[in-house]
Amino acid sequence: MRIFDPHIHMTSRTTDDYRAMRTAGVRAVVEPAFWLGQPRTNPGSFTDYFDGLLGWERFRASRFGISHNCALALNPKEANDPRCVEVLDVLPRYLGKDGVVAVGEIGYDSMTRAEDEVFARQLELAVDHGLPVLVHTPHRDKHAGTRRTLDVVRESGIAPGAVLVDHLNEVTVATVADSGCWMGFSIYPDTKMDEHRMVAVLQEYGTHRILVNSAADWGNSDPLKTHKVGRAMLAAGFTAADVDTVLWRNPVEFYGRSGRLVLDEGLQDDADGASFAGNSVLRGGS
């Protein structure tokens, strides 16, 4: 089982986690920029963080044979803090760097006017840089937040196929499925989705445009949840090819749109059927 975790916050995980992930089949990750657990006080703390994702964290992952890519953005929670918004002026110089395969996480936390403005502006940046976007749906009033998210996405003019709407559940999946956007599901020990509910969603909606992630961070989370979803899929009668589609081919196809996705360790068979090996950059579709 080869696994690409399309949303995981490895800066808050240990080297033991990297080792366990490698053993479980994880060969690639995307780490989106997120809230660190306490407020940042100035844009400089963001740039230090971005530099760490692009440098040290990529090196740390490589020691365990895992390809590390990232998504960069001003996250929704801190979009409400005027001390942080200036980072949007710095962000464009980071969005052109190698290893940046998306703009994210963007979207909503509390659905404020400030979040509206920052969300729309970062969608514009994604279009300008030809990058897909990873969108965070709010933890509260998720159904309304998801509908509002899709409204903003439509107004931005970005192609729905370049948008991954994450943290979905049984209540919100149909709305996103109908929109043409990609559907993301975070699998957690106690909150969000679990692997058995995820299997039920896959049984109803199929494997097309669906990504599964652990979203593991400094909270109660599990970086092996992607592997557990794969096992649960097999136990429920899905084929090994189905598992490969959800856990590998779909994230490769989505993030491959950036033209910068790096996949190491001689991995084969990208989403278009071509082969690549070594430190290869996958050139995605438009």
C-alpha positions as CSV (number, residue, x, y, z in Angstrom):
1,M,0.0,0.0,0.0
2,R,1.5,3.3,-1.1
3,I,0.2,6.4,0.6
4,F,0.3,10.1,0.0
5,D,-1.1,12.1,2.9
6,P,-2.4,15.3,1.3
7,H,-2.8,17.2,4.6
8,I,-0.6,16.7,7.6
9,H,1.3,19.1,9.9
10,M,4.6,17.4,10.4
11,T,6.3,20.4,12.2
12,S,4.2,19.3,15.2
13,R,5.1,15.6,14.9
14,T,8.2,13.6,16.0
15,T,10.8,11.7,14.0
16,D,9.2,8.5,15.4
17,D,6.1,9.5,13.5
18,Y,8.0,9.8,10.3
19,R,9.5,6.3,10.9
20,A,6.1,4.8,11.6
21,M,4.6,6.5,8.6
22,R,7.3,5.1,6.3
23,T,6.7,1.6,7.7
24,A,2.9,2.0,7.1
25,G,3.5,2.9,3.4
26,V,3.5,6.8,3.5
27,R,5.8,8.0,0.7
28,A,4.7,11.6,0.2
29,V,3.0,14.3,2.2
30,V,1.7,17.9,1.7
31,E,2.0,20.1,4.8
32,P,-0.3,23.1,4.7
33,A,0.5,26.2,6.7
34,F,-1.7,26.5,9.8
35,W,-2.2,28.0,13.2
36,L,0.6,27.0,15.7
37,G,-1.6,26.9,18.8
38,Q,-0.9,30.5,20.0
39,P,-1.2,33.8,18.1
40,R,1.6,35.0,15.9
41,T,2.4,38.7,16.5
42,N,4.0,39.8,13.3
43,P,4.5,38.8,9.6
44,G,8.1,37.8,10.4
45,S,7.0,34.8,12.4
46,F,5.2,33.6,9.3
47,T,8.2,33.9,7.1
48,D,10.3,32.0,9.5
49,Y,7.7,29.3,9.6
50,F,7.5,29.2,5.7
51,D,11.2,28.9,5.5
52,G,11.1,26.0,7.9
53,L,8.6,24.2,5.9
54,L,10.6,24.7,2.7
55,G,13.9,23.8,4.2
56,W,14.3,21.9,7.5
57,E,11.0,20.0,7.3
58,R,11.7,18.8,3.8
59,F,15.1,17.6,4.9
60,R,13.7,15.9,8.0
61,A,11.2,14.0,5.9
62,S,13.8,12.9,3.3
63,R,15.8,11.1,6.0
64,F,12.9,8.7,6.2
65,G,12.3,8.3,2.5
66,I,9.2,10.6,2.5
67,S,8.8,13.3,-0.1
68,H,7.7,16.6,1.6
69,N,5.7,19.3,-0.3
70,C,3.9,22.2,1.2
71,A,1.0,24.6,0.8
72,L,1.4,28.2,2.0
73,A,-1.1,30.8,3.1
74,L,-2.4,33.0,5.9
75,N,-4.7,30.5,7.7
76,P,-8.3,31.4,8.4
77,K,-8.0,31.7,12.2
78,E,-5.2,34.3,12.0
79,A,-6.9,36.2,9.1
80,N,-8.8,38.0,11.8
81,D,-5.6,39.4,13.4
82,P,-4.5,42.7,11.8
83,R,-1.0,42.1,13.0
84,C,-0.8,39.1,10.6
85,V,-2.6,40.3,7.4
86,E,0.5,42.0,6.1
87,V,2.0,38.6,5.3
88,L,-0.2,38.6,2.2
89,D,2.2,41.1,0.7
90,V,5.1,38.7,1.3
91,L,3.3,35.5,0.3
92,P,3.7,35.9,-3.5
93,R,7.5,35.5,-3.3
94,Y,7.0,32.2,-1.5
95,L,4.3,30.9,-3.9
96,G,6.9,30.7,-6.7
97,K,9.3,28.5,-4.8
98,D,10.0,24.8,-5.4
99,G,8.1,22.5,-3.2
100,V,5.1,24.8,-2.9
101,V,2.3,22.9,-4.6
102,A,-0.8,24.8,-3.4
103,V,-2.2,27.8,-1.6
104,G,-3.5,26.7,1.8
105,E,-5.0,26.3,4.2
106,I,-7.4,29.1,3.3
107,G,-11.1,29.5,3.9
108,Y,-13.2,30.0,7.1
109,D,-12.9,29.7,10.8
110,S,-15.6,32.0,12.2
111,M,-16.9,33.3,8.9
112,T,-16.1,37.0,9.6
113,R,-15.8,39.8,7.1
114,A,-12.0,39.8,7.5
115,E,-11.9,36.1,6.6
116,D,-14.1,36.9,3.5
117,E,-11.5,39.4,2.3
118,V,-8.4,37.2,3.0
119,F,-10.1,34.2,1.4
120,A,-10.9,36.1,-1.8
121,R,-7.5,37.7,-2.0
122,Q,-5.7,34.3,-1.6
123,L,-7.9,32.7,-4.3
124,E,-6.7,35.5,-6.6
125,L,-3.1,34.7,-5.7
126,A,-3.7,31.0,-6.5
127,V,-5.0,32.0,-9.9
128,D,-2.1,34.4,-10.6
129,H,0.4,31.7,-9.7
130,G,-1.4,28.8,-11.4
131,L,-1.7,26.9,-8.1
132,P,-4.5,24.7,-6.7
133,V,-6.0,25.6,-3.3
134,L,-6.6,23.7,-0.1
135,V,-9.7,25.1,1.6
136,H,-10.5,24.7,5.3
137,T,-14.2,24.5,6.2
138,P,-15.2,25.8,9.6
139,H,-15.5,23.5,12.6
140,R,-18.8,25.3,13.6
141,D,-21.9,25.6,11.5
142,K,-20.1,23.5,8.9
143,H,-23.0,23.2,6.4
144,A,-23.5,26.9,6.1
145,G,-19.7,27.4,6.0
146,T,-19.3,25.0,3.2
147,R,-22.1,26.7,1.1
148,R,-20.5,30.0,1.7
149,T,-17.1,28.6,0.8
150,L,-18.4,27.4,-2.6
151,D,-20.0,30.8,-3.2
152,V,-16.7,32.5,-2.8
153,V,-14.9,30.0,-5.0
154,R,-17.5,30.5,-7.8
155,E,-17.1,34.3,-7.5
156,S,-13.3,34.0,-7.8
157,G,-13.4,32.4,-11.2
158,I,-10.9,29.7,-10.2
159,A,-11.6,26.3,-11.9
160,P,-13.5,24.0,-9.5
161,G,-11.0,21.2,-10.3
162,A,-8.2,23.3,-8.8
163,V,-10.0,23.5,-5.4
164,L,-9.9,20.9,-2.6
165,V,-12.6,21.5,0.0
166,D,-11.4,19.8,3.2
167,H,-12.7,18.6,6.6
168,L,-15.9,17.3,5.0
169,N,-18.4,14.9,6.5
170,E,-21.6,13.1,5.6
171,V,-23.6,16.4,5.9
172,T,-21.4,18.4,3.5
173,V,-20.1,16.0,1.0
174,A,-23.0,16.1,-1.5
175,T,-22.8,19.9,-1.8
176,V,-19.1,19.7,-2.7
177,A,-19.6,16.7,-5.0
178,D,-22.1,18.7,-7.0
179,S,-19.8,21.7,-7.3
180,G,-17.0,20.0,-9.2
181,C,-14.4,20.7,-6.5
182,W,-12.3,17.9,-4.9
183,M,-13.6,16.5,-1.6
184,G,-11.2,16.1,1.3
185,F,-11.8,14.2,4.5
186,S,-9.7,14.4,7.7
187,I,-9.7,11.2,9.7
188,Y,-9.3,11.7,13.5
189,P,-9.4,9.5,16.6
190,D,-12.2,11.4,18.3
191,T,-13.5,14.2,16.1
192,K,-14.1,14.8,12.4
193,M,-14.4,11.5,10.5
194,D,-13.2,8.0,11.4
195,E,-12.1,5.3,9.0
196,H,-15.4,3.4,9.1
197,R,-17.5,6.4,8.4
198,M,-15.1,7.2,5.5
199,V,-15.6,3.8,4.0
200,A,-19.4,4.4,4.1
201,V,-18.9,7.7,2.2
202,L,-16.8,5.9,-0.4
203,Q,-19.4,3.2,-0.8
204,E,-22.0,5.9,-1.6
205,Y,-19.9,8.4,-3.6
206,G,-17.2,6.3,-5.2
207,T,-13.5,7.2,-5.3
208,H,-13.5,10.0,-7.9
209,R,-12.2,13.4,-6.7
210,I,-11.9,12.2,-3.1
211,L,-8.8,12.6,-0.9
212,V,-8.3,11.2,2.6
213,N,-5.8,12.8,5.1
214,S,-4.8,12.5,8.7
215,A,-4.5,16.3,9.3
216,A,-2.3,15.2,12.2
217,D,-1.0,18.1,14.2
218,W,-0.2,19.0,17.9
219,G,-3.7,17.8,19.0
220,N,-5.1,14.4,19.5
221,S,-4.5,13.0,16.0
222,D,-3.0,10.0,14.3
223,P,-0.5,10.2,11.4
224,L,-1.4,6.6,10.5
225,K,-5.1,7.2,9.9
226,T,-4.6,7.1,6.1
227,H,-3.2,3.6,6.4
228,K,-6.1,2.6,8.6
229,V,-8.6,3.9,6.0
230,G,-6.8,1.7,3.4
231,R,-7.2,-1.4,5.6
232,A,-10.8,-0.6,6.3
233,M,-11.5,-0.2,2.6
234,L,-10.0,-3.6,1.9
235,A,-12.0,-5.2,4.7
236,A,-15.2,-3.7,3.2
237,G,-14.5,-5.2,-0.2
238,F,-12.8,-2.4,-2.1
239,T,-10.0,-3.5,-4.4
240,A,-6.3,-2.7,-4.0
241,A,-6.7,-0.5,-7.1
242,D,-9.5,1.4,-5.3
243,V,-7.3,2.0,-2.3
244,D,-4.4,3.1,-4.5
245,T,-6.8,5.6,-6.2
246,V,-7.9,7.2,-3.0
247,L,-4.6,7.1,-1.1
248,W,-2.2,7.8,-4.0
249,R,-3.5,8.6,-7.4
250,N,-6.0,11.2,-6.4
251,P,-3.6,13.4,-4.4
252,V,-1.0,13.0,-7.1
253,E,-3.5,14.2,-9.7
254,F,-4.7,17.1,-7.6
255,Y,-1.4,18.5,-6.5
256,G,0.2,17.6,-9.8
257,R,-1.7,20.6,-11.2
258,S,1.0,22.8,-9.7
259,G,3.7,21.4,-11.9
260,R,6.0,21.3,-8.9
261,L,5.0,18.1,-7.1
262,V,8.2,16.1,-6.1
263,L,7.9,12.4,-5.5
264,D,11.0,10.5,-4.5
265,E,12.1,6.9,-4.1
266,G,11.5,5.7,-7.6
267,L,7.7,5.7,-7.3
268,Q,5.9,4.8,-10.4
269,D,2.6,5.3,-12.2
270,D,1.4,8.9,-11.9
271,A,-2.2,9.9,-12.4
272,D,-1.8,10.0,-16.2
273,G,-0.1,6.6,-16.4
274,A,3.4,7.9,-17.0
275,S,6.4,6.7,-15.1
276,F,8.8,8.7,-13.0
277,A,11.7,8.0,-10.6
278,G,14.1,9.6,-8.3
279,N,13.7,13.3,-7.4
280,S,11.0,13.7,-10.1
281,V,8.7,16.7,-10.6
282,L,5.3,15.8,-11.8
283,R,3.9,18.2,-14.3
284,G,0.2,18.4,-13.8
285,G,-2.7,19.4,-16.0
286,S,-4.2,22.8,-16.4
